[in-house]
Amino acid sequence: MRGGGSEQQTLLLLRHLDRRLFAPHLYVTEATGALMDYLPNDVPVHSYHPSNQHGGLYLPGQALRRQISDLKTILKAQDIDVIYDRTFSMSLVAGPAAKAARIPRVSTIVSPPEFALPLLAKRYRWIKRRKLRKAYLRAHKVIAVSDQALVSAKNYYRLPGANLTKIANPVDTARLKERTATETVQRDARWTFACVARMTEEKGHQDLIQAMQLLEETWPENLPEIHLWLIGDGPLREELEQQAKTLNLHEVSFLGNQDNPWKFITAADAVVVPSLFEGMPNVVLESMSLKTAVVATRIGGTSELEKDKPTIWWANPGSPESLANALIDLATRPTEVEQRLHSATELLRENHDLQNQIRLIEMILRDASQK
């Protein structure tokens, strides 16, 4: 529960499931991460620790089999009625465990698998793809968080359409306002952009840093100087810091993981999402909810966060030049900012309302448990 999008959405579900109908439990690989402190007090936590493993000769898939066995034991001991899993790694565990325990299951796909699985599964990809297909076929229902994720899952795993449905991510506006009302960020007069994301290949940080170099030459002279907050951590952080150093970019600040990233979103002039692919990015929903302008690549579920009215300044994925141009366009069109933020608020109300989306998930969970 380190703060990623799936973890944030899982926390929302645990908080807002109707306790008259559900008594939720949480199973995690490791009971660590900042979000553990925000779990509701009535949610029991079960975790699989390395200490559960045994010595001896290692065989491929051994760790997965042990975790499946561990989850199966917990499911039976806790008399679980229905399982909800949200990441492909947990689907690999929950699918076989649910089958062995004869418990119905609802699964969620958060990113288009044709892009996500090759990037995240470096080893034994074809085996994992086959196992995931079996897990999704056995699920009572597979929820996709965006239209693109749904179509990609249907084609990539060859899933029947009747087994798939779309439920877009909700956003807890009241909670975000509460967190940003109690904590603030002091900033200077520079035009400040924020990028909030784990530092991994698909998030596009390299393109954003290159865009900042381009902006040194093209940023309008009549505007304040620019500044970029990079919030988050991950395996590419050292490489990204070296990239910024090599380019001699003094206006880029690496702030690491933050317990309250939303205070930086609120303080920024705009949030930048330079991803190479996305399912349904929480940071865009959160930025819209906090009334901060967004520059994003038109990719995956992000493109579904604009309907008939403009809400986002768009850039092409993998293009630092397009990112730089979009940032300049936003900064030089102040009258459009309020218009797009107003349209974003309407979009959130119509498509990402917390109570509405949670109720949709509850209906599927109840239906699965009654089968």
C-alpha positions in Angstrom: 0.0 0.0 0.0 2.7 2.4 -1.1 0.4 5.0 -2.7 0.0 3.9 -6.4 -3.2 4.4 -8.3 -4.5 0.8 -7.6 -3.7 1.1 -3.9 -5.5 4.5 -3.7 -8.6 3.0 -5.4 -8.5 0.0 -3.1 -8.4 2.3 -0.1 -11.4 4.2 -1.4 -13.3 1.0 -1.8 -12.4 -0.2 1.7 -13.5 3.1 3.2 -16.8 3.4 1.4 -18.2 -0.1 1.0 -21.6 -0.2 2.7 -20.9 -1.9 6.1 -24.5 -3.1 6.2 -23.7 -5.3 3.3 -19.9 -5.9 3.5 -17.3 -6.7 6.1 -14.1 -6.1 4.0 -10.7 -7.7 4.6 -7.4 -6.7 2.9 -4.8 -9.2 1.6 -1.5 -7.8 0.6 1.9 -9.1 -0.4 3.5 -6.9 2.3 1.7 -4.9 5.0 3.9 -1.8 4.3 3.4 1.6 2.7 2.1 5.0 3.7 -1.5 4.1 2.9 -1.5 1.5 5.7 -2.0 4.3 8.2 -5.2 5.4 6.5 -7.0 2.0 6.4 -10.3 1.9 8.3 -10.0 0.4 11.8 -12.5 -2.3 11.1 -10.6 -3.8 8.1 -8.5 -6.9 9.1 -5.1 -7.0 7.2 -3.6 -10.3 6.0 -0.2 -10.4 4.5 2.2 -12.9 2.9 5.7 -12.5 4.5 8.9 -13.9 3.2 9.0 -15.8 6.5 6.2 -17.9 5.2 8.5 -19.4 2.6 10.7 -22.5 3.0 14.2 -23.2 2.1 15.4 -25.7 -0.4 15.8 -25.9 -4.1 14.0 -23.0 -5.9 11.8 -23.9 -8.8 10.1 -21.4 -11.3 6.7 -20.4 -10.0 7.4 -21.7 -6.5 6.8 -18.4 -4.8 3.6 -17.9 -6.7 2.3 -21.3 -5.7 3.1 -20.7 -2.0 1.3 -17.4 -2.1 -1.7 -19.0 -3.7 -1.7 -21.6 -1.0 -1.4 -18.9 1.7 -4.3 -16.9 0.3 -6.4 -20.1 0.0 -5.8 -20.8 3.7 -6.8 -17.3 4.7 -10.0 -17.4 2.5 -11.2 -20.5 4.2 -10.2 -19.5 7.7 -11.9 -16.1 7.4 -15.0 -17.5 5.7 -14.7 -15.1 2.8 -17.7 -14.9 0.4 -16.3 -13.0 -2.6 -12.9 -11.8 -3.7 -12.0 -8.5 -5.4 -8.5 -8.2 -7.0 -7.2 -5.1 -8.7 -3.6 -5.6 -10.1 -2.4 -8.3 -12.6 0.1 -9.6 -10.0 -2.7 -10.2 -7.5 -5.0 -11.6 -10.1 -2.3 -14.3 -10.7 -2.6 -15.2 -7.0 -6.4 -14.6 -6.4 -7.5 -16.5 -9.5 -6.2 -19.9 -8.6 -6.8 -19.4 -4.9 -10.5 -18.5 -5.5 -10.8 -21.6 -7.7 -9.3 -23.8 -5.1 -11.4 -22.3 -2.3 -14.5 -22.3 -4.5 -15.1 -18.6 -3.9 -16.5 -16.2 -6.5 -14.2 -13.5 -7.7 -14.4 -10.0 -9.3 -11.3 -8.7 -11.0 -10.2 -5.3 -12.2 -7.9 -4.4 -15.1 -6.5 -0.9 -14.7 -4.2 -0.5 -17.7 -4.3 -1.8 -21.3 -2.6 -5.1 -21.0 -1.0 -5.0 -24.5 1.2 -2.2 -23.1 1.3 -2.9 -19.4 2.1 -6.6 -19.3 5.2 -6.5 -21.6 6.6 -3.6 -19.6 5.8 -5.0 -16.1 6.4 -8.7 -16.7 10.0 -9.0 -17.9 10.2 -12.7 -17.4 7.9 -15.6 -18.3 5.5 -13.1 -20.0 3.7 -15.7 -22.2 3.2 -17.9 -19.2 1.8 -15.0 -17.1 -0.4 -14.0 -20.1 -1.9 -17.5 -20.2 -2.4 -17.7 -16.5 -4.1 -14.3 -16.4 -6.4 -15.3 -19.2 -7.5 -18.3 -17.2 -7.9 -16.1 -14.1 -10.1 -13.6 -15.9 -12.2 -16.3 -17.6 -13.0 -17.8 -14.2 -14.0 -14.4 -12.7 -17.6 -13.6 -12.2 -16.9 -10.3 -13.8 -13.9 -8.4 -15.1 -14.1 -4.6 -14.5 -12.0 -2.3 -16.8 -11.5 1.3 -15.6 -11.6 2.7 -19.2 -12.9 1.9 -22.6 -9.4 1.4 -23.9 -8.5 -1.0 -21.1 -11.7 -2.9 -21.8 -11.0 -3.3 -25.5 -7.4 -4.1 -24.9 -8.2 -6.8 -22.3 -10.9 -8.3 -24.6 -8.5 -8.6 -27.5 -5.2 -9.4 -25.6 -6.7 -12.1 -23.4 -9.4 -13.2 -25.9 -12.2 -12.6 -23.3 -15.9 -12.8 -24.0 -17.6 -9.4 -24.0 -20.3 -10.6 -21.6 -17.6 -11.1 -18.9 -16.4 -7.5 -19.1 -17.8 -4.2 -17.9 -16.5 -0.7 -17.5 -16.5 1.2 -14.2 -14.4 4.4 -14.3 -12.3 5.3 -11.2 -14.1 7.5 -8.7 -12.5 10.5 -6.9 -13.1 11.4 -3.3 -13.3 15.2 -3.6 -14.3 15.8 0.0 -11.2 13.8 1.3 -8.9 15.7 -1.0 -10.2 19.1 0.1 -9.8 18.0 3.7 -6.1 17.0 3.2 -5.2 20.2 1.3 -7.0 22.4 3.8 -4.8 21.3 6.7 -1.5 21.3 4.9 -0.1 23.8 2.4 3.1 24.4 0.4 5.0 27.6 0.3 6.2 28.4 -3.2 7.9 31.2 -4.9 6.8 33.4 -7.8 8.0 31.0 -10.5 5.5 29.3 -12.9 5.4 25.9 -11.2 4.5 22.6 -12.8 4.1 19.3 -10.8 4.4 15.8 -12.0 3.2 13.2 -9.5 4.1 9.6 -10.5 6.2 6.6 -9.7 9.5 6.9 -11.6 9.1 4.1 -14.0 9.5 3.9 -17.8 5.9 4.2 -18.7 5.4 7.5 -16.8 7.4 9.5 -19.4 9.6 11.5 -17.0 12.5 11.5 -19.5 10.3 13.3 -22.0 9.2 15.9 -19.4 12.8 16.6 -18.4 13.7 17.1 -22.1 10.7 19.4 -22.5 12.0 21.5 -19.6 15.3 21.9 -21.5 13.3 23.1 -24.6 11.4 25.5 -22.5 14.6 27.3 -21.4 14.8 28.6 -25.0 11.1 29.0 -25.9 9.4 30.1 -22.6 7.8 33.5 -23.1 9.9 36.3 -21.7 6.9 38.2 -20.3 6.0 35.2 -17.9 7.7 34.3 -14.7 10.5 31.7 -14.8 9.5 28.0 -14.7 10.0 25.4 -12.0 9.2 21.7 -12.0 8.4 19.5 -9.0 8.9 15.8 -9.5 7.0 14.0 -6.8 7.5 10.3 -6.4 10.2 7.7 -6.4 11.1 4.6 -8.2 13.8 2.6 -10.1 14.5 5.4 -12.6 15.1 8.2 -10.0 18.9 8.1 -10.1 18.9 8.0 -13.9 16.4 10.9 -14.1 18.5 13.0 -11.6 21.6 12.4 -13.8 19.6 13.4 -16.9 18.6 16.7 -15.3 22.2 17.2 -14.1 23.6 16.5 -17.5 21.2 19.0 -19.1 22.2 21.5 -16.4 18.5 22.0 -15.4 18.4 23.9 -12.1 14.7 24.4 -12.3 13.9 20.7 -11.7 13.3 19.6 -8.0 13.2 16.0 -7.0 10.9 15.9 -4.0 10.6 12.1 -3.5 7.5 10.3 -2.1 5.2 12.6 -0.2 2.6 11.6 2.3 0.3 14.4 1.0 1.1 14.9 -2.7 -2.2 16.8 -3.1 -0.9 19.9 -1.3 1.7 20.2 -4.2 -1.1 19.7 -6.8 -3.1 22.5 -5.2 0.0 24.8 -5.0 1.1 24.2 -8.6 0.0 26.2 -11.6 -0.5 23.0 -13.5 0.0 19.2 -13.2 1.9 17.4 -16.0 1.2 13.8 -16.9 3.6 12.7 -19.7 2.8 9.0 -19.6 3.4 6.6 -22.5 0.3 4.7 -21.5 -2.4 4.9 -18.8 -5.5 3.1 -17.7 -7.4 5.8 -15.8 -4.9 8.1 -14.1 -5.9 9.1 -10.6 -3.6 12.1 -10.6 -5.7 13.7 -13.4 -8.9 13.0 -11.6 -7.4 14.4 -8.4 -6.0 17.5 -10.1 -9.4 18.2 -11.7 -11.1 17.8 -8.4 -8.6 20.2 -6.8 -9.1 22.7 -9.7 -5.6 22.6 -11.0 -5.0 22.7 -14.7 -3.7 19.5 -16.4 -1.3 19.0 -19.3 -1.3 15.3 -20.3 -0.5 13.0 -23.2 -3.5 11.8 -25.2 -3.2 8.2 -24.4 -5.3 5.3 -22.9 -7.9 6.2 -20.4 -6.6 9.7 -20.0 -8.1 10.6 -23.4 -11.5 9.6 -22.0 -11.3 12.5 -19.4 -12.5 14.9 -22.0 -15.9 14.6 -23.6 -17.6 17.4 -25.6 -15.9 20.3 -23.8 -12.1 20.8 -23.4 -10.8 19.9 -20.0 -7.0 19.2 -20.6 -4.1 20.6 -22.5 -3.0 17.7 -24.7 0.5 16.6 -25.8 1.6 13.6 -27.9 3.1 10.7 -26.0 6.9 10.4 -26.3 7.3 13.9 -27.7 9.2 16.5 -25.5 8.4 19.1 -28.2 4.7 18.5 -27.9 4.8 18.7 -24.1 6.7 22.0 -24.2 4.3 23.5 -26.7 1.3 22.4 -24.5 2.8 24.0 -21.4 3.4 27.2 -23.2 -0.1 27.2 -24.6 -1.6 26.7 -21.1 0.5 29.5 -19.6 -0.4 32.0 -22.4 -4.1 31.4 -22.3 -5.2 32.2 -18.8 -8.8 32.9 -19.7 -9.2 29.3 -20.9 -8.0 27.8 -17.6 -11.2 28.5 -15.7 -13.3 27.4 -18.6 -11.6 24.0 -18.7 -11.6 23.6 -15.0 -15.3 24.2 -14.9 -15.8 21.6 -17.7 -13.6 19.2 -15.7 -15.8 19.6 -12.6 -18.9 18.7 -14.7 -17.1 15.7 -16.1 -16.2 14.4 -12.6 -19.7 14.9 -11.4 -21.2 13.0 -14.3 -18.7 10.1 -14.6 -16.5 9.8 -11.5 -18.8 10.5 -8.6 -17.6 8.5 -5.6 -20.9 7.1 -4.3 -22.2 6.2 -7.8 -19.1 4.3 -8.8 -18.8 2.5 -5.4 -22.4 1.4 -5.7 -21.8 -0.1 -9.1 -18.9 -2.2 -7.7 -21.1 -3.2 -4.8 -23.8 -4.4 -7.1 -21.3 -6.7 -8.9 -19.8 -8.0 -5.7 -23.3 -8.8 -4.3 -24.3 -10.5 -7.5 -21.1 -12.6 -7.5 -21.5 -13.6 -3.8 -25.1 -14.9 -4.5 -24.0 -17.2 -7.4 
